[in-house]
Amino acid sequence: MTALAPLADAQESPYIVTYDHYLEEPGSLEVEYFSTFGTQRDGNDFHAFWTEFEYGATAYWTTELYFDGQTTFNDSTIFTGFRWENRFRLLQREHFVNPVLYIEYEQTSGADKILKEVEGHDVEADYAIPNGLARKEHDHELESKLLLSRTFRGWNIAENTIATKNLTGGNPWEFGYAIGASRPLALKALPKRCNFCRENFIAGIEMYGGLGDRYRFGLHDTSQYLAPVVAWNLPSDWTLRLSPGFGLNDDSHRFLLRWGVSREFSGFGEALGAKLGRFFGGRRP
Amino acid sequence: MTRTTKKTFLAALVLVLAVSSAAAQKENPASSNPRKSVYAELLKAPGKAVARRNPLENDPDAVAAGDKLFAMHCAECHGDMAQGGRKAPSLLAGEVQQATPGALFWLLTNGVVRRGMPVWSKLPEPQRWQIVSYIKSLSAAPVPVSRPQK
């Protein structure tokens, strides 16, 4: 992949669940791997993971493909599905609050445990079902989010409202939310390139959870989480993220430890286009 | 995945690639837009923004820090020496060098989304001012022969 595109230093947000209003730069591809370790009462702890390919189609449209899997300890490791996500910036310039429309289609099994978003009446007990049984359930979901975000004096504040419809069966619309706040540890950059400069670290906190469904809206029978987050944007083109999350009620996993690593490839689209053009014998750039 | 789902998924992916490459082509300023319109965005900065002074204009480290930030975030499109490229215009042009620091800061903050320049408000304000300091320094200093590779 490095042969296709030059590397670029990223300035990535530390959020793992919450989205801010910043999209991928046009033509850039970001490859990400995330991991979630979760404790499970009345069942086996698990390690869920996903790989994400995020591409900046334009400055106002980012498209992403996810592949999910999980290992449930003392059970099995399985592939649990894919997601295709699109984010559209609705306003051209920066405003007091900046809206982004998020549309996702996901085809996952009931064994999916990445907890990328928590919605409806998702509770910890749902994840205690053995993989062999849980994977027999197939979900085709359409998920929409309104992402609102603002950056002011170095602070980013983001709020996501989630509405999800499972297209199989007669399931109702389910709702959820995620909110986050974060700030770089230093606002000014140092003149020299450095790994451990404070400007490379962004710290914050996010909170997310379900809001019930169309028939039972609210916090009853939902899970809620609070998670400090930190991102380390390395000059060597990598971003590392870490987030220990804590369940806030009895229906939540007590502890989720998430971490992620990502790398951005600038100009990927252009380089790929040129390579494909040459491969198919077209016009040379 | 069933065969129908696979086909639908593949068709959707092909559609996305086709539409995104067409959109990227459309918003490529260097390929389709005359020089004037590329820089016309600077004239759209509100008076209040244009009048803003660079709070780091007397900071001796601002240009060097801006140089580093430029290499990290801007050089990919605007070129290592800010000379411009296929994706973005030269920042050595008179339209840019004669613009006020406030106008450059405004453009950097808001981007020109429909022409492919992202908003850069995700960089903290002082870092955006450091980039402005660097860009403005290009008119005063001789252009360096080469920038060390990362």
Interface residues (C-beta under 8 A of the other chain):
Chain A: P6 L7 A8 D9 Q11 S13 D20 Y22 L23 E25 P26 G27 Y55 G56 A57 T58 A59 Y60 W61 T63 W84 R89 Q92 R93 E94 Q107 T151 R153 G154 N156 P184 L187 K188 A189 L190 P191 K192 R193 E199 P235 S266 G267 G269 E270 G273
Chain B: M1 T5 F9 A12 V16 V19 S20 S21 A23 A24 E27 L56 D61 A64 A65 D67 K68 L69 M72 H73 E76 R86 K87 T109 N110 G111 V112 V113 R114 R115 G116 M117 P118 V119 S121 K122 L123 P124 E125 P126 Q127 Q130 K150
